[in-house]
Each structure stands twice: as structure tokens, then as C-alpha cells.
Amino acid sequence: MIYLDHAATSWPKPPKVIAAMTDFLERIGGNPGRAGHRLSIEAGRIIYKTREALAELFNAGDPLRVVFTSNATHAINLALHGLLKPGDHVITSGIEHNAVMRPLRFLEQNGVRVSVVPCDGEGIPDPQNFARAVEKSTRLIVIKHACNVTGTMLPVAEISAVARRAGAFLLVDAAQSAGAVPVDMRMMGIDLLAFAGHKGLQGPPGTGGLVIGERVRAEDMTPLTRGGTGSRSESEYQPEDLPDKFESGTLNGAGIAGLGAGVDFVLERGIEAIHAHETALAKMLAEGLGNIPGVRLYGSNDWKRRSAVVSFTSEKYQTSEIGFRLDEEFGILCRVGLHCAPAAHRTIGSFPRGTIRFAPGPQTTAGEIAAAVAAVARILK
């Protein structure tokens, strides 16, 4: 079996991730922050260590501003619902995932004004169009870092400069880039960073988070949920301290232990090395697929502006048929369809059919890439 669906979730997980989760459940198992006994303290230590590792990876500063959520979608909703109120204006791009578009459309129905900046055929927006869309009431710009359909990376730093001149915040959806592409919050000017734990960061499903930058005041954000935090237990009102304000209820301790091990894997191997490895494999894919008659590739040809995602279609066959045959006949696992991103597919011209998406990971080999290209060639022949 050849697994080329790392953009959906990474697999197999590094052995240390599984070992960390097993160790947490077998040896620790305490509820962090809910008691003073040794198991609770040890659980809290592991969770704080994971915050530290993430803050280091993203150059985020204070580890207490790393808020754990169940996934990147949860983190995006926390930021959008926490910051935006009726009368506010938000700007986004025409290539966003439904994790951004659906909550924005809900907020739009409830008094928030939404502007969508178009992208070119490769999925790249012009930062000047964000500047032109700015209004007096602009509160937030929200964009993805890397497109889950084409791999195209948006010009985050340039768009951040627009946001700062407008007195607005920048929220970046890093579900596809965290752990696979270098992300430096300070250098890139990111105010809020939503990340998925189960993709490039090599953690288990059910993990993710929102990193709240230093420009954002926690007291200006409304929590999505309220309840027990293990702190300020004498009060019936939600605490304002970070991260407790946004982490009501028991955290996924075993999952966060696994996420911490996944982040350690990324830091030990080196984010630059991972990015270089995956990009080289994606280039092999694009070059090989591009030589097959009837194949159309999507995304930029500039590999300095791409993550390791390769989407393509065939003139002869439906995407679903190709994906099915790759799995059944060749044991090659990929993702076909619209990838929860209809806006992106409209932008690149693949709506409503969608594309076949190959996404290698840190453990993918060149031999597996060659086998995938050969399988596509055989199916289309």
C-alpha cells in the first residue's frame, strides 16, 4: 500500500507518537489542572511541554498563548466567533477551505460584512486587492497559508502588512502548512494561527489549536464554550487568564501527549528538511504526471510558492473512477473530489468535478512516487 493522502491526515504516525500516547494512558492518566496529586501534575507537565514545543516551532513567544482545540476548524471558529461582532468587516480570499467559509457565511447572516478577494488561476491573490477591500470597520483578514487543493502558498507577510496598516488582525489557517512548511508568526506578522495536530505535525486526530499572538488582547475575545477550567474554581464566571479562558472542560491529554511527540519529531528532523523532502517528491509527481497525455495539473509552477500537494484531472475519466482504481488495483491511497473547498475549485476551474490529489509526507519515498505515476499512466492508457 502507498499512502499519498497526508493532506487529509498523516499516516503512519512516528512510533514515538504512539509510544507517548500509550505511556500517558498506562502510566499517567491524570486530569491536568484538576488536582494536586502526582498524576495530575505529570499530565499538566506534559501538556505544558507540548505548548512550549509548539511555541518554539511557530516562534510564537509565550507558550500560554497556545490554546488547544479538537482540530483546526474548531480553532478557526474560536477566532472568528471570538473576535467578530455584528457591524464588523472581515476580508478573506477566494481559495479558502469551508473551515473558513462556512463560519464566515454564518456570521454574514448575523450582521458581519464579508468581502472575498479573488485569486488568479493558480490560486494566488494580489495583496493590493486586500488593501482595496479595506473599510473603516475592517476587523480581521483571514487567509490560509497553503491551499489544500493546489499547494499554493499565499503571500502571508504582504497581506499581514495590509492588515496592520488597516488596524486589523490577521488570522492564518495553517492546517496544511504546520509541520510541513516553515511558519514564523513574528516574521510573517501573524496575529492568530490555527493549526491541525493530525497532519504535518504528525499528531493524532482530535488535536489542534489556536496560537494567539501578542497583539491580540484575550479580554477582547469571547470564548466559544464556558465551564470548568481547573482554575478560579471559587468563581462562577469564566476566567480571563490564558489559556484557561478558551479551554473549558478536560483536555485530550493522551492526544496532546502524542501531538507533543509529533512536534518533537518535526523539530528533530527539521522543518526545512521535511519541506525540502516533500517538495522534491511533489515535483517528481508533477513532472511525471505532466508527461501523461490527457492529464491536467493545477497550481503554480513556482515550487518556492507551493507545499507538497499535487492535484490533477483527466480528460477521459471521472476523478472518482481514477481514485477507485488507484486504491483497488494498485493499493495507492489518495483523495478525490472537492476536498471541502468549493471556492478553491471554482477559482482553478475544476468545479464541480474536483480533482485527484496526491500528497506525500515525510516518510514517502521516491520509489512510491514513481509507482504512483506509473499507475496513473496505466489507468489512463
Residue pairs with C-beta under 8 A, 6 or more apart in sequence:
1 331
1 332
1 333
2 330
2 331
2 332
2 333
2 368
2 371
2 372
3 11
3 12
3 333
3 361
3 364
4 332
4 333
4 334
4 358
4 359
4 360
4 364
4 368
4 372
5 11
5 333
5 334
5 335
5 357
5 359
6 180
6 199
6 200
6 308
6 359
6 360
6 361
6 364
7 148
7 176
7 199
7 309
7 335
7 339
7 357
7 359
8 199
8 335
8 359
9 198
9 199
9 205
10 198
10 199
10 200
10 201
10 202
10 361
10 362
11 361
12 363
13 202
13 203
13 204
13 258
13 262
14 202
14 261
14 262
14 265
16 261
16 264
16 265
17 202
17 203
17 204
17 258
17 259
17 261
17 262
17 265
18 258
19 261
20 257
20 258
20 260
20 261
21 204
21 254
21 255
21 257
21 258
21 261
23 257
24 43
24 46
24 253
24 254
24 257
24 258
25 254
28 39
28 42
28 43
28 46
28 253
28 257
29 39
29 43
29 253
30 37
30 38
30 39
30 40
30 41
30 42
30 43
30 253
31 40
31 43
31 230
31 250
31 253
32 40
32 43
32 44
32 46
32 47
32 230
32 251
32 253
33 40
33 44
33 229
33 230
33 231
34 40
34 230
34 250
43 253
46 253
46 256
46 257
46 260
47 68
47 251
47 253
47 256
47 257
47 260
48 63
49 260
50 256
50 257
50 259
50 260
50 263
51 63
51 64
51 66
51 68
51 243
52 63
53 260
53 263
53 264
53 267
54 60
54 63
54 66
54 195
54 209
54 211
54 263
55 61
55 62
55 63
55 65
55 66
55 211
56 267
57 178
57 179
57 183
57 263
57 266
57 267
57 271
58 178
58 183
58 184
58 185
58 193
58 195
58 211
59 184
59 185
59 186
59 187
60 66
60 185
60 186
60 193
60 211
60 213
61 185
61 186
61 213
61 214
62 214
62 242
64 242
64 243
65 211
65 212
65 213
65 214
65 242
65 243
66 209
66 211
66 243
67 75
67 78
67 209
67 210
67 211
67 212
67 242
67 243
67 246
67 247
68 207
68 208
68 209
68 243
68 247
68 251
68 252
68 256
69 75
69 78
69 208
69 209
69 210
70 206
70 207
70 208
70 252
71 196
71 197
71 198
71 205
71 206
71 207
71 208
72 99
72 173
72 174
72 175
72 194
72 195
72 196
72 208
73 99
73 208
74 208
74 224
75 194
75 195
75 208
75 209
75 210
76 99
76 100
76 103
76 142
76 171
76 173
76 194
76 210
77 103
77 224
78 210
78 223
78 224
78 246
79 142
79 171
79 192
79 194
79 210
79 221
80 90
80 100
80 103
80 104
80 107
80 140
80 142
80 171
81 103
81 107
81 222
81 224
82 221
82 222
82 223
82 224
82 246
83 139
83 140
83 169
83 171
83 216
83 220
83 221
84 90
84 107
84 112
84 139
84 140
85 111
85 112
86 110
86 111
86 112
87 111
87 112
87 113
87 137
88 112
88 113
88 137
88 138
88 139
88 140
89 112
89 113
89 114
89 115
89 135
89 137
89 138
89 139
90 104
90 107
90 112
90 113
90 114
90 115
90 138
90 139
90 140
90 141
90 142
91 114
91 115
91 116
91 117
91 130
91 133
91 134
91 138
91 140
91 141
91 142
91 168
92 100
92 101
92 104
92 114
92 115
92 116
92 117
92 141
92 142
92 143
93 116
93 117
93 119
93 125
93 143
93 144
93 154
94 116
94 117
94 118
94 119
94 125
94 343
94 346
94 347
95 119
95 123
95 125
95 144
95 147
95 149
95 150
95 152
95 154
95 341
95 343
95 344
95 347
96 142
96 143
96 144
96 173
96 341
96 343
96 344
97 144
97 148
97 173
97 175
97 340
97 341
97 344
98 340
98 341
98 342
99 173
99 175
99 340
100 142
100 144
100 173
101 343
104 112
104 114
104 142
105 114
107 114
108 114
113 135
113 137
115 133
115 135
116 343
117 125
117 126
117 129
117 130
117 133
118 125
118 129
118 347
119 125
119 347
120 126
121 347
121 348
121 349
122 150
122 152
122 298
122 299
122 300
122 348
123 147
123 149
123 150
123 152
123 299
123 300
123 344
123 347
123 348
124 152
124 154
124 155
124 300
124 305
125 143
125 154
125 155
125 159
127 155
127 158
127 159
127 161
127 162
130 141
130 159
130 162
130 163
131 162
131 165
131 166
134 162
134 165
134 166
134 168
138 166
138 167
138 168
139 168
139 169
140 163
140 168
140 169
140 170
140 171
141 159
141 162
141 163
141 166
141 168
141 169
141 170
141 171
142 170
142 171
142 172
142 173
143 154
143 156
143 159
143 170
143 171
143 172
143 173
144 154
144 172
144 173
144 174
144 175
144 176
145 153
145 154
145 156
145 172
145 173
145 174
145 176
145 177
145 181
145 183
146 152
146 153
146 154
146 174
146 176
146 177
146 180
146 181
146 306
146 307
146 309
147 153
147 154
147 176
147 299
147 307
147 309
147 341
147 344
148 175
148 176
148 309
148 339
148 340
148 341
148 344
149 298
149 299
149 309
149 311
149 339
149 341
149 344
149 345
149 348
149 350
149 355
149 357
150 298
150 299
150 300
150 306
150 309
150 311
150 344
150 348
151 176
151 282
151 299
151 300
151 306
151 307
151 308
151 309
151 310
151 311
152 299
152 300
152 305
152 306
153 177
153 181
153 305
153 306
153 307
156 170
156 172
156 188
156 189
156 190
157 187
157 188
157 189
159 170
160 170
160 188
160 189
160 190
160 191
161 189
163 169
163 170
163 189
163 191
164 170
164 189
169 191
169 192
169 215
169 216
170 189
170 190
170 191
170 192
171 191
171 192
171 193
171 194
172 188
172 190
172 192
172 193
172 194
173 194
174 183
174 193
174 194
174 195
174 196
175 194
175 195
175 196
175 199
175 208
176 199
176 200
176 307
176 309
177 183
177 200
177 307
178 193
178 195
178 196
178 199
178 200
178 201
179 199
179 200
179 201
179 202
179 262
179 263
179 266
179 271
179 274
180 199
180 200
180 271
180 274
180 275
180 278
180 307
180 308
181 200
181 271
181 275
181 307
182 271
182 272
182 275
183 190
183 193
185 193
185 211
185 213
190 213
191 212
191 213
191 215
191 216
192 210
192 211
192 212
192 213
192 216
193 210
193 211
193 213
194 208
194 209
194 210
195 201
195 208
195 209
195 210
195 211
196 207
196 208
197 203
197 204
197 206
197 207
197 208
197 209
197 255
197 259
197 262
198 204
198 205
198 206
198 207
198 208
200 266
200 274
201 259
201 262
201 263
201 266
202 261
202 262
202 263
202 265
202 266
202 362
203 255
203 258
203 259
203 260
203 261
203 262
203 263
204 254
204 255
204 258
204 259
205 255
206 252
206 255
207 252
207 255
207 256
207 258
207 259
210 246
212 218
212 221
212 242
218 240
218 241
218 242
218 245
219 240
221 245
221 246
223 238
223 245
223 246
223 248
224 246
225 248
225 249
226 238
226 248
227 248
227 249
228 248
228 249
229 238
229 239
229 244
229 245
229 247
229 248
230 244
231 239
231 241
231 244
232 239
232 241
232 244
238 245
238 248
239 245
266 274
269 362
274 362
275 307
275 308
277 362
278 307
278 308
278 360
278 361
278 362
278 364
279 303
279 306
279 307
279 308
281 308
281 360
281 364
281 366
281 369
282 303
282 306
282 307
282 308
282 309
282 310
282 358
282 360
283 303
284 366
284 369
284 370
284 373
285 310
285 358
285 360
285 369
285 372
285 373
286 297
286 310
288 369
288 370
288 373
289 295
289 297
289 310
289 312
289 373
289 376
290 297
292 373
292 376
292 377
292 380
293 380
294 314
294 315
294 316
294 380
295 312
295 313
295 314
295 376
295 380
296 312
296 313
296 314
296 315
297 310
297 311
297 312
298 311
298 312
298 313
298 348
298 350
298 355
299 306
299 309
299 310
299 311
299 348
300 306
308 359
308 360
309 357
309 358
309 359
310 357
310 358
310 359
311 350
311 355
311 356
311 357
311 358
312 355
312 356
312 358
312 376
313 319
313 350
313 353
313 355
313 356
314 322
314 356
314 380
316 380
317 379
317 380
318 353
319 336
319 337
319 353
319 354
319 355
319 356
320 336
320 337
322 336
322 356
322 376
322 379
322 380
323 334
323 335
323 336
323 356
325 379
326 332
326 333
326 334
326 356
326 372
326 375
326 376
326 379
327 333
327 334
329 375
329 379
330 371
330 372
330 375
332 371
332 372
332 375
334 356
334 357
334 358
334 359
335 356
335 357
335 359
336 354
336 355
336 356
336 357
337 354
337 355
338 345
338 351
338 352
338 354
339 345
339 354
339 355
339 357
342 351
342 352
345 351
345 352
345 354
345 355
358 372
360 368
360 369
